[in-house]
Amino acid sequence: MRWTSMGRPAAATLPGRPGEAVRRPVSRLRTRALAVGLALAVSALVPSGSAGAADQYEWAALGDSYTAGGFVGDPQPPLGSASRDGCDRTSDAYPGVVERELDEFPPGRPVHLTNVSCGNATIAEIADTTISPVQPPAEGWPAVDPQIQRAKLNDKTDVVTIGVGGNSLPFGGMLLKCLQLGATPGKSCREYYTSPPEGEENIQDKLARVQDEYVQMLAKVHEAAPNARVITIGYPAVLPEEGSDCNRLDITELGAIKHADIDWLRDNVLKPLNNTIQRVTSFFGDRYTDVYSSSVGHDACQPAGVKWIEGICGDAADYWPDKLPGTLLNCAPINKRVTLVHPNAEGHANTAAHVERAIRIALLDR
């Protein structure tokens, strides 16, 4: 996430009518059954004895906080480690979940993960600066190379997964602006972003810029990893299908954001963002992974145990901040942490099921 403001055809999703609430992630039993079947299929294509220490699939995970995890699981690298880079990757974010499944049921050969996702990555940066709020060094976080370079993408890379885009709007910054305007009578978030003040892009310009940046980014990924299968990941249903589902007095949901603005953000920002990612992905002949459809009904305004997205304030490990630097947002009085509408462990588990399936399919013809 950015602490000064707020990372081909769709993969299979859970059954159900559009908009129907689904109450659990893709069945792990079904996913494991698929994993075993695909592993056997791939094994039949790999000559016996061909696997070895250097004979493995190379997978690079690029992305923003929805990939890195932020507050989901144990920090990677661990807190206190000299190798920490401020990117806030965690063990139970979807790359780690998928890695463990691939270790248990390898697709013919072992899969080696290089996870360089970073909590504040934009499409254009991917990511050149980091500003993690968790135990920063006294001198501040050092700049890091773009993720394409950090991952050392090359002609030996087999799979690249990419989950990025929201920070480029920036969606988080828009959400905080809507929260601010929601607490002001007569102010509309929709009006602000459709007819913005001087110096602020309107939503159409934001989405057009995101599309251009995504095209450039995918071109660079393919140039760096010409033989890789590229899988992009969209964003989940962080907002309800009806804005009126949200309690405007509850900061563990979306707080004071007006119901009409929630509906506008969903239909005119979040869904078009996913459509943009899918459209550019298809243009390159890559595979888009839809996690929105399966997460409908698990948005930030659902009760604990149902939601896969934490609200403005939510449940997170004690190491995660309870105040948002530079703002008045303070979740400490309700014993919560600043989660700013990000996936919890259940949300990452759902994404992991879809990404794992997409990776196994991508490796079938490697």
Buried (B, 14 or more C-beta within 10 A) or exposed (E): BBBBBBBBEBBBBBEBEEEEBBEBBBEBEEBBEBBEEBBEEBBEEBEEEEBEEEEBBBBBBBBBBBBBBBBBBBBBEEEEEEEBBBBBBBBBBBBBBBBBBBEEBBBBBBBEBBBBBBBBBBBBBBBBBBBBBBEEEEEEBEEBEBBBEBBBBEEEBBBBBBBBBBBBBBBBBBBBBBBBBBEEEEBBBBEBBEEBEEEEEEBEEBBEBBBEBBBEBBEBBBEBBEEBBBBBBBBBBBBBBEBEBBEBEBBBBBBBBBBBBBBBBBEBBBBBBBBBBBBBBBEBEBBBBBBBBBBBBBBBBBEEEBBBBBBBBBBBBEEBBBBBEEEEBBBEEEEBBBBBBBBBBBBBBBBBBBBBBBBBBBBEEB
